């Protein structure tokens, strides 16, 4: 099953490690540092030019490979889509 993160960006739901709210999770320094380091390592993908509301951490087959998707969709929307098996 694939999850649409906004626009035409889809990820395999099995690769999702977590879905996080940007407003609440970036209050902590550790999370801000994590996103900053992911950006430095070119691991982030901005899904849209709209105001970001969440970020989704994904891993690939190789445990060292990761992607952090910055999405304009709320965590509740993404979570519901994942639970319902929605493809859009």
N, CA, C and O atoms as a Tinker XYZ file with bonds, in Angstrom:
   352  protein
     1  N      0.826000   -1.166000    0.000000    73     2
     2  CA     0.000000    0.000000    0.000000    64     1     3
     3  C      0.886000    1.250000    0.000000    63     2     4     5
     4  O      1.944000    1.279000    0.629000    81     3
     5  N      0.445000    2.248000   -0.697000    73     3     6
     6  CA     1.175000    3.508000   -0.773000    64     5     7
     7  C      0.359000    4.615000   -0.130000    63     6     8     9
     8  O     -0.872000    4.602000   -0.157000    81     7
     9  N      1.070000    5.573000    0.446000    73     7    10
    10  CA     0.435000    6.705000    1.102000    64     9    11
    11  C      0.820000    7.975000    0.367000    63    10    12    13
    12  O      1.999000    8.237000    0.130000    81    11
    13  N     -0.195000    8.768000    0.007000    73    11    14
    14  CA     0.045000   10.050000   -0.674000    64    13    15
    15  C      0.331000   11.113000    0.383000    63    14    16    17
    16  O     -0.472000   11.326000    1.292000    81    15
    17  N      1.475000   11.776000    0.259000    73    15    18
    18  CA     1.884000   12.796000    1.216000    64    17    19
    19  C      1.516000   14.205000    0.772000    63    18    20    21
    20  O      1.780000   15.176000    1.480000    81    19
    21  N      0.913000   14.308000   -0.389000    73    19    22
    22  CA     0.564000   15.600000   -0.960000    64    21    23
    23  C      1.110000   15.683000   -2.363000    63    22    24    25
    24  O      2.092000   15.027000   -2.714000    81    23
    25  N      0.442000   16.517000   -3.169000    73    23    26
    26  CA     0.791000   16.620000   -4.590000    64    25    27
    27  C      0.814000   15.216000   -5.182000    63    26    28    29
    28  O     -0.157000   14.474000   -5.029000    81    27
    29  N      1.877000   14.841000   -5.841000    73    27    30
    30  CA     1.970000   13.512000   -6.437000    64    29    31
    31  C      3.042000   12.659000   -5.768000    63    30    32    33
    32  O      3.580000   11.743000   -6.389000    81    31
    33  N      3.351000   12.949000   -4.523000    73    31    34
    34  CA     4.397000   12.210000   -3.815000    64    33    35
    35  C      3.762000   11.071000   -3.029000    63    34    36    37
    36  O      2.914000   11.288000   -2.163000    81    35
    37  N      4.191000    9.855000   -3.349000    73    35    38
    38  CA     3.673000    8.657000   -2.683000    64    37    39
    39  C      4.845000    7.876000   -2.101000    63    38    40    41
    40  O      5.921000    7.805000   -2.695000    81    39
    41  N      4.615000    7.290000   -0.926000    73    39    42
    42  CA     5.628000    6.436000   -0.299000    64    41    43
    43  C      4.988000    5.112000    0.071000    63    42    44    45
    44  O      3.788000    5.026000    0.329000    81    43
    45  N      5.815000    4.092000    0.089000    73    43    46
    46  CA     5.356000    2.780000    0.520000    64    45    47
    47  C      5.081000    2.845000    2.016000    63    46    48    49
    48  O      5.957000    3.239000    2.785000    81    47
    49  N      3.891000    2.468000    2.437000    73    47    50
    50  CA     3.494000    2.572000    3.844000    64    49    51
    51  C      4.385000    1.716000    4.748000    63    50    52    53
    52  O      4.543000    2.034000    5.927000    81    51
    53  N      4.962000    0.653000    4.226000    73    51    54
    54  CA     5.850000   -0.196000    5.039000    64    53    55
    55  C      7.166000    0.485000    5.371000    63    54    56    57
    56  O      7.859000    0.076000    6.302000    81    55
    57  N      7.516000    1.519000    4.619000    73    55    58
    58  CA     8.772000    2.223000    4.860000    64    57    59
    59  C      8.636000    3.362000    5.873000    63    58    60    61
    60  O      9.637000    3.954000    6.277000    81    59
    61  N      7.409000    3.667000    6.282000    73    59    62
    62  CA     7.185000    4.787000    7.201000    64    61    63
    63  C      7.599000    4.392000    8.616000    63    62    64    65
    64  O      7.130000    3.398000    9.171000    81    63
    65  N      8.492000    5.201000    9.177000    73    63    66
    66  CA     8.932000    5.022000   10.557000    64    65    67
    67  C      8.027000    5.818000   11.487000    63    66    68    69
    68  O      7.661000    5.338000   12.560000    81    67
    69  N      7.663000    7.040000   11.081000    73    67    70
    70  CA     6.798000    7.869000   11.901000    64    69    71
    71  C      6.274000    9.064000   11.163000    63    70    72    73
    72  O      6.871000    9.535000   10.195000    81    71
    73  N      5.131000    9.558000   11.640000    73    71    74
    74  CA     4.505000   10.761000   11.109000    64    73    75
    75  C      4.448000   11.751000   12.265000    63    74    76    77
    76  O      3.886000   11.452000   13.319000    81    75
    77  N      5.032000   12.934000   12.065000    73    75    78
    78  CA     5.202000   13.879000   13.161000    64    77    79
    79  C      4.640000   15.252000   12.817000    63    78    80    81
    80  O      4.741000   15.708000   11.678000    81    79
    81  N      4.054000   15.898000   13.800000    73    79    82
    82  CA     3.535000   17.247000   13.660000    64    81    83
    83  C      4.692000   18.234000   13.796000    63    82    84    85
    84  O      5.444000   18.173000   14.769000    81    83
    85  N      4.841000   19.126000   12.851000    73    83    86
    86  CA     5.945000   20.089000   12.896000    64    85    87
    87  C      5.818000   21.089000   14.036000    63    86    88    89
    88  O      6.822000   21.479000   14.632000    81    87
    89  N      4.595000   21.506000   14.344000    73    87    90
    90  CA     4.410000   22.501000   15.401000    64    89    91
    91  C      4.799000   21.971000   16.773000    63    90    92    93
    92  O      5.449000   22.673000   17.547000    81    91
    93  N      4.415000   20.760000   17.076000    73    91    94
    94  CA     4.661000   20.229000   18.421000    64    93    95
    95  C      6.004000   19.520000   18.558000    63    94    96    97
    96  O      6.628000   19.578000   19.618000    81    95
    97  N      6.444000   18.866000   17.520000    73    95    98
    98  CA     7.669000   18.069000   17.661000    64    97    99
    99  C      8.947000   18.881000   17.513000    63    98   100   101
   100  O      9.994000   18.473000   18.014000    81    99
   101  N      8.882000   20.014000   16.839000    73    99   102
   102  CA    10.107000   20.796000   16.661000    64   101   103
   103  C     10.368000   21.750000   17.821000    63   102   104   105
   104  O     11.278000   22.577000   17.754000    81   103
   105  N      9.584000   21.639000   18.872000    73   103   106
   106  CA     9.841000   22.418000   20.077000    64   105   107
   107  C     11.139000   21.929000   20.723000    63   106   108   109
   108  O     11.919000   22.714000   21.263000    81   107
   109  N     11.348000   20.619000   20.655000    73   107   110
   110  CA    12.547000   20.030000   21.246000    64   109   111
   111  C     13.777000   20.205000   20.372000    63   110   112   113
   112  O     13.693000   20.145000   19.145000    81   111
   113  N     14.901000   20.419000   21.002000    73   111   114
   114  CA    16.165000   20.620000   20.289000    64   113   115
   115  C     16.592000   19.377000   19.511000    63   114   116   117
   116  O     17.140000   19.489000   18.414000    81   115
   117  N     16.348000   18.210000   20.066000    73   115   118
   118  CA    16.769000   16.972000   19.402000    64   117   119
   119  C     16.073000   16.816000   18.052000    63   118   120   121
   120  O     16.703000   16.442000   17.063000    81   119
   121  N     14.774000   17.104000   18.013000    73   119   122
   122  CA    14.039000   16.989000   16.753000    64   121   123
   123  C     14.496000   18.038000   15.752000    63   122   124   125
   124  O     14.661000   17.735000   14.570000    81   123
   125  N     14.703000   19.270000   16.212000    73   123   126
   126  CA    15.206000   20.318000   15.316000    64   125   127
   127  C     16.566000   19.920000   14.747000    63   126   128   129
   128  O     16.822000   20.104000   13.557000    81   127
   129  N     17.434000   19.378000   15.593000    73   127   130
   130  CA    18.746000   18.920000   15.125000    64   129   131
   131  C     18.614000   17.781000   14.122000    63   130   132   133
   132  O     19.357000   17.726000   13.141000    81   131
   133  N     17.665000   16.864000   14.364000    73   131   134
   134  CA    17.450000   15.741000   13.449000    64   133   135
   135  C     17.069000   16.252000   12.055000    63   134   136   137
   136  O     17.628000   15.811000   11.051000    81   135
   137  N     16.121000   17.176000   12.006000    73   135   138
   138  CA    15.691000   17.717000   10.713000    64   137   139
   139  C     16.817000   18.513000   10.061000    63   138   140   141
   140  O     17.024000   18.417000    8.851000    81   139
   141  N     17.540000   19.293000   10.850000    73   139   142
   142  CA    18.666000   20.069000   10.326000    64   141   143
   143  C     19.714000   19.138000    9.714000    63   142   144   145
   144  O     20.200000   19.397000    8.613000    81   143
   145  N     20.066000   18.060000   10.415000    73   143   146
   146  CA    21.062000   17.117000    9.898000    64   145   147
   147  C     20.551000   16.391000    8.657000    63   146   148   149
   148  O     21.320000   16.130000    7.731000    81   147
   149  N     19.272000   16.068000    8.632000    73   147   150
   150  CA    18.702000   15.431000    7.440000    64   149   151
   151  C     18.789000   16.365000    6.235000    63   150   152   153
   152  O     19.057000   15.925000    5.117000    81   151
   153  N     18.561000   17.655000    6.474000    73   151   154
   154  CA    18.689000   18.625000    5.384000    64   153   155
   155  C     20.132000   18.738000    4.915000    63   154   156   157
   156  O     20.388000   18.813000    3.713000    81   155
   157  N     21.081000   18.750000    5.851000    73   155   158
   158  CA    22.498000   18.817000    5.484000    64   157   159
   159  C     22.924000   17.609000    4.667000    63   158   160   161
   160  O     23.762000   17.731000    3.774000    81   159
   161  N     22.356000   16.439000    4.963000    73   159   162
   162  CA    22.709000   15.202000    4.268000    64   161   163
   163  C     21.869000   14.982000    3.011000    63   162   164   165
   164  O     21.935000   13.917000    2.396000    81   163
   165  N     21.079000   15.990000    2.629000    73   163   166
   166  CA    20.207000   15.911000    1.447000    64   165   167
   167  C     19.221000   14.745000    1.532000    63   166   168   169
   168  O     18.961000   14.071000    0.535000    81   167
   169  N     18.681000   14.513000    2.711000    73   167   170
   170  CA    17.713000   13.439000    2.914000    64   169   171
   171  C     16.281000   13.959000    2.980000    63   170   172   173
   172  O     15.348000   13.170000    3.125000    81   171
   173  N     16.094000   15.266000    2.877000    73   171   174
   174  CA    14.740000   15.813000    2.976000    64   173   175
   175  C     14.145000   16.045000    1.596000    63   174   176   177
   176  O     14.842000   16.356000    0.630000    81   175
   177  N     12.830000   15.882000    1.543000    73   175   178
   178  CA    12.084000   16.130000    0.314000    64   177   179
   179  C     10.900000   17.007000    0.689000    63   178   180   181
   180  O     10.036000   16.590000    1.461000    81   179
   181  N     10.856000   18.222000    0.147000    73   179   182
   182  CA     9.704000   19.092000    0.352000    64   181   183
   183  C      8.634000   18.699000   -0.650000    63   182   184   185
   184  O      8.840000   18.779000   -1.861000    81   183
   185  N      7.505000   18.278000   -0.137000    73   183   186
   186  CA     6.421000   17.804000   -0.987000    64   185   187
   187  C      5.753000   18.962000   -1.719000    63   186   188   189
   188  O      5.309000   18.807000   -2.857000    81   187
   189  N      5.682000   20.118000   -1.072000    73   187   190
   190  CA     4.969000   21.244000   -1.646000    64   189   191
   191  C      5.593000   22.547000   -1.170000    63   190   192   193
   192  O      6.321000   22.575000   -0.178000    81   191
   193  N      5.302000   23.616000   -1.885000    73   191   194
   194  CA     5.774000   24.938000   -1.475000    64   193   195
   195  C      4.839000   25.558000   -0.451000    63   194   196   197
   196  O      5.111000   26.647000    0.056000    81   195
   197  N      3.731000   24.873000   -0.136000    73   195   198
   198  CA     2.783000   25.361000    0.855000    64   197   199
   199  C      3.384000   25.271000    2.254000    63   198   200   201
   200  O      4.430000   24.654000    2.455000    81   199
   201  N      2.713000   25.888000    3.209000    73   199   202
   202  CA     3.139000   25.870000    4.597000    64   201   203
   203  C      3.192000   24.423000    5.103000    63   202   204   205
   204  O      2.179000   23.725000    5.063000    81   203
   205  N      4.357000   23.960000    5.579000    73   203   206
   206  CA     4.456000   22.575000    6.044000    64   205   207
   207  C      3.762000   22.384000    7.390000    63   206   208   209
   208  O      3.826000   23.245000    8.268000    81   207
   209  N      3.100000   21.242000    7.533000    73   207   210
   210  CA     2.398000   20.929000    8.771000    64   209   211
   211  C      2.945000   19.677000    9.444000    63   210   212   213
   212  O      2.776000   19.490000   10.649000    81   211
   213  N      3.596000   18.825000    8.668000    73   211   214
   214  CA     4.081000   17.571000    9.235000    64   213   215
   215  C      5.339000   17.121000    8.514000    63   214   216   217
   216  O      5.687000   17.628000    7.448000    81   215
   217  N      6.009000   16.157000    9.124000    73   215   218
   218  CA     7.105000   15.493000    8.427000    64   217   219
   219  C      6.999000   14.004000    8.653000    63   218   220   221
   220  O      6.582000   13.544000    9.716000    81   219
   221  N      7.387000   13.256000    7.630000    73   219   222
   222  CA     7.270000   11.804000    7.643000    64   221   223
   223  C      8.665000   11.227000    7.455000    63   222   224   225
   224  O      9.346000   11.526000    6.474000    81   223
   225  N      9.081000   10.399000    8.405000    73   223   226
   226  CA    10.388000    9.758000    8.336000    64   225   227
   227  C     10.196000    8.372000    7.735000    63   226   228   229
   228  O      9.390000    7.577000    8.219000    81   227
   229  N     10.951000    8.095000    6.670000    73   227   230
   230  CA    10.872000    6.809000    5.982000    64   229   231
   231  C     12.253000    6.184000    5.899000    63   230   232   233
   232  O     13.264000    6.886000    5.850000    81   231
   233  N     12.285000    4.900000    5.884000    73   231   234
   234  CA    13.526000    4.161000    5.678000    64   233   235
   235  C     13.349000    3.302000    4.434000    63   234   236   237
   236  O     12.231000    2.958000    4.051000    81   235
   237  N     14.456000    2.969000    3.821000    73   235   238
   238  CA    14.383000    2.086000    2.668000    64   237   239
   239  C     14.904000    0.718000    3.084000    63   238   240   241
   240  O     15.077000    0.451000    4.274000    81   239
   241  N     15.149000   -0.134000    2.125000    73   239   242
   242  CA    15.637000   -1.476000    2.440000    64   241   243
   243  C     16.942000   -1.424000    3.218000    63   242   244   245
   244  O     17.164000   -2.217000    4.133000    81   243
   245  N     17.790000   -0.497000    2.851000    73   243   246
   246  CA    19.034000   -0.305000    3.586000    64   245   247
   247  C     18.729000    0.553000    4.810000    63   246   248   249
   248  O     18.185000    1.648000    4.667000    81   247
   249  N     19.060000    0.089000    5.987000    73   247   250
   250  CA    18.733000    0.820000    7.214000    64   249   251
   251  C     19.421000    2.178000    7.274000    63   250   252   253
   252  O     18.965000    3.070000    7.990000    81   251
   253  N     20.503000    2.345000    6.539000    73   251   254
   254  CA    21.207000    3.627000    6.542000    64   253   255
   255  C     20.520000    4.661000    5.672000    63   254   256   257
   256  O     20.681000    5.861000    5.896000    81   255
   257  N     19.767000    4.224000    4.694000    73   255   258
   258  CA    19.072000    5.150000    3.805000    64   257   259
   259  C     17.785000    5.604000    4.466000    63   258   260   261
   260  O     16.987000    4.789000    4.928000    81   259
   261  N     17.594000    6.905000    4.506000    73   259   262
   262  CA    16.380000    7.462000    5.074000    64   261   263
   263  C     15.945000    8.655000    4.246000    63   262   264   265
   264  O     16.744000    9.269000    3.539000    81   263
   265  N     14.688000    8.965000    4.344000    73   263   266
   266  CA    14.123000   10.147000    3.705000    64   265   267
   267  C     13.192000   10.798000    4.713000    63   266   268   269
   268  O     12.463000   10.124000    5.441000    81   267
   269  N     13.233000   12.115000    4.739000    73   267   270
   270  CA    12.339000   12.889000    5.582000    64   269   271
   271  C     11.512000   13.760000    4.641000    63   270   272   273
   272  O     12.033000   14.674000    4.001000    81   271
   273  N     10.235000   13.465000    4.568000    73   271   274
   274  CA     9.326000   14.189000    3.690000    64   273   275
   275  C      8.638000   15.288000    4.494000    63   274   276   277
   276  O      8.052000   15.022000    5.544000    81   275
   277  N      8.711000   16.520000    4.001000    73   275   278
   278  CA     8.046000   17.653000    4.615000    64   277   279
   279  C      6.729000   17.841000    3.867000    63   278   280   281
   280  O      6.719000   18.136000    2.672000    81   279
   281  N      5.615000   17.666000    4.586000    73   279   282
   282  CA     4.301000   17.632000    3.935000    64   281   283
   283  C      3.400000   18.773000    4.392000    63   282   284   285
   284  O      3.466000   19.196000    5.546000    81   283
   285  N      2.555000   19.271000    3.484000    73   283   286
   286  CA     1.590000   20.305000    3.861000    64   285   287
   287  C      0.343000   19.734000    4.534000    63   286   288   289
   288  O     -0.520000   20.487000    4.985000    81   287
   289  N      0.248000   18.411000    4.603000    73   287   290
   290  CA    -0.926000   17.770000    5.203000    64   289   291
   291  C     -0.732000   17.571000    6.700000    63   290   292   293
   292  O      0.385000   17.345000    7.165000    81   291
   293  N     -1.813000   17.654000    7.442000    73   291   294
   294  CA    -1.772000   17.470000    8.887000    64   293   295
   295  C     -1.505000   16.002000    9.227000    63   294   296   297
   296  O     -1.813000   15.105000    8.442000    81   295
   297  N     -0.938000   15.777000   10.390000    73   295   298
   298  CA    -0.652000   14.399000   10.826000    64   297   299
   299  C     -1.933000   13.586000   10.922000    63   298   300   301
   300  O     -1.928000   12.396000   10.607000    81   299
   301  N     -3.021000   14.196000   11.346000    73   299   302
   302  CA    -4.288000   13.463000   11.451000    64   301   303
   303  C     -4.757000   12.978000   10.081000    63   302   304   305
   304  O     -5.259000   11.862000    9.955000    81   303
   305  N     -4.596000   13.804000    9.068000    73   303   306
   306  CA    -4.982000   13.419000    7.705000    64   305   307
   307  C     -4.129000   12.259000    7.211000    63   306   308   309
   308  O     -4.647000   11.286000    6.663000    81   307
   309  N     -2.818000   12.367000    7.409000    73   307   310
   310  CA    -1.925000   11.295000    6.956000    64   309   311
   311  C     -2.180000   10.002000    7.717000    63   310   312   313
   312  O     -2.169000    8.924000    7.122000    81   311
   313  N     -2.408000   10.093000    9.011000    73   311   314
   314  CA    -2.667000    8.898000    9.816000    64   313   315
   315  C     -3.958000    8.209000    9.389000    63   314   316   317
   316  O     -4.010000    6.983000    9.290000    81   315
   317  N     -5.001000    8.999000    9.136000    73   315   318
   318  CA    -6.272000    8.427000    8.690000    64   317   319
   319  C     -6.110000    7.741000    7.342000    63   318   320   321
   320  O     -6.636000    6.650000    7.121000    81   319
   321  N     -5.378000    8.387000    6.445000    73   319   322
   322  CA    -5.147000    7.776000    5.127000    64   321   323
   323  C     -4.411000    6.452000    5.267000    63   322   324   325
   324  O     -4.726000    5.480000    4.581000    81   323
   325  N     -3.433000    6.423000    6.157000    73   323   326
   326  CA    -2.654000    5.192000    6.354000    64   325   327
   327  C     -3.534000    4.089000    6.939000    63   326   328   329
   328  O     -3.474000    2.945000    6.489000    81   327
   329  N     -4.347000    4.423000    7.934000    73   327   330
   330  CA    -5.213000    3.440000    8.565000    64   329   331
   331  C     -6.284000    2.918000    7.607000    63   330   332   333
   332  O     -6.604000    1.730000    7.615000    81   331
   333  N     -6.834000    3.807000    6.787000    73   331   334
   334  CA    -7.913000    3.430000    5.890000    64   333   335
   335  C     -7.402000    2.782000    4.610000    63   334   336   337
   336  O     -8.183000    2.224000    3.839000    81   335
   337  N     -6.098000    2.854000    4.382000    73   335   338
   338  CA    -5.556000    2.285000    3.157000    64   337   339
   339  C     -5.856000    3.131000    1.954000    63   338   340   341
   340  O     -5.970000    2.625000    0.838000    81   339
   341  N     -5.988000    4.445000    2.182000    73   339   342
   342  CA    -6.309000    5.361000    1.092000    64   341   343
   343  C     -5.091000    5.576000    0.208000    63   342   344   345
   344  O     -3.960000    5.633000    0.691000    81   343
   345  N     -5.334000    5.694000   -1.076000    73   343   346
   346  CA    -4.250000    5.902000   -2.020000    64   345   347
   347  C     -4.155000    7.342000   -2.468000    63   346   348   349
   348  O     -3.317000    7.656000   -3.313000    81   347
   349  N     -4.980000    8.235000   -1.939000    73   347   350
   350  CA    -4.901000    9.641000   -2.344000    64   349   351
   351  C     -5.166000   10.563000   -1.183000    63   350   352
   352  O     -5.140000   11.783000   -1.345000    81   351
